Amino acid sequence: MALPTHVLLMYGYLLLFLWVLVEQLGIPLPATPVLLAAGALSAQKQISFPLALLAGMTAAVVSDTVWFFI
């Protein structure tokens, strides 16, 4: 098992939430590889797709709300 996949399995939804949040707030850190890895793991039934989707969407909504108030 590759190290990034192992880290995603251990910290899963928190890592996904924080990575998308940081990327959406403007730090040039691409969230696409993490989202693709989460999608692949959810296809293999190692993480829950609805929870991964909820984590990513919540991070995006939180960052958009922060940018709205700024």
C-alpha positions as CSV (number, residue, x, y, z in Angstrom):
1,M,0.0,0.0,0.0
2,A,1.4,3.4,-1.0
3,L,2.1,5.9,1.8
4,P,-0.4,8.6,0.6
5,T,-3.2,6.1,0.5
6,H,-2.3,4.8,3.9
7,V,-2.4,8.3,5.3
8,L,-5.8,8.9,3.7
9,L,-7.1,5.7,5.2
10,M,-5.8,6.7,8.7
11,Y,-6.9,10.3,8.8
12,G,-9.6,10.1,6.0
13,Y,-12.3,12.6,6.3
14,L,-10.4,15.1,8.4
15,L,-7.5,15.2,5.9
16,L,-10.0,15.5,3.0
17,F,-11.8,18.4,4.8
18,L,-8.7,20.3,5.7
19,W,-7.0,19.8,2.3
20,V,-10.1,21.1,0.4
21,L,-10.5,23.9,2.9
22,V,-6.9,25.1,2.5
23,E,-7.1,24.9,-1.2
24,Q,-10.3,26.8,-1.4
25,L,-9.1,29.5,0.9
26,G,-6.4,30.3,-1.7
27,I,-3.3,28.3,-0.8
28,P,-1.9,26.9,-4.0
29,L,-2.2,23.3,-2.8
30,P,-4.1,21.1,-5.4
31,A,-6.9,19.1,-3.9
32,T,-7.5,17.1,-7.0
33,P,-5.1,14.2,-6.1
34,V,-6.6,13.8,-2.7
35,L,-10.2,13.9,-4.1
36,L,-9.2,11.3,-6.7
37,A,-7.6,9.0,-4.1
38,A,-10.7,9.3,-1.9
39,G,-12.9,8.4,-4.9
40,A,-10.8,5.4,-5.6
41,L,-10.9,4.3,-2.0
42,S,-14.6,4.7,-1.9
43,A,-15.0,2.6,-5.0
44,Q,-13.1,-0.2,-3.2
45,K,-15.4,0.3,-0.2
46,Q,-12.5,1.3,2.1
47,I,-14.0,4.7,3.0
48,S,-17.6,5.9,2.8
49,F,-18.5,7.9,-0.3
50,P,-21.3,9.9,1.3
51,L,-19.0,10.9,4.2
52,A,-16.2,11.8,1.8
53,L,-18.6,13.9,-0.3
54,L,-19.9,15.6,2.8
55,A,-16.4,16.4,4.0
56,G,-15.4,18.0,0.7
57,M,-18.6,19.9,0.3
58,T,-18.6,21.2,3.9
59,A,-15.0,22.5,3.4
60,A,-16.0,24.2,0.2
61,V,-19.0,25.8,1.7
62,V,-17.1,27.0,4.8
63,S,-14.3,28.5,2.6
64,D,-16.9,30.2,0.4
65,T,-18.6,31.6,3.4
66,V,-15.3,33.0,4.7
67,W,-14.6,34.6,1.4
68,F,-18.1,36.1,1.3
69,F,-17.7,37.8,4.6
70,I,-14.2,39.0,3.7
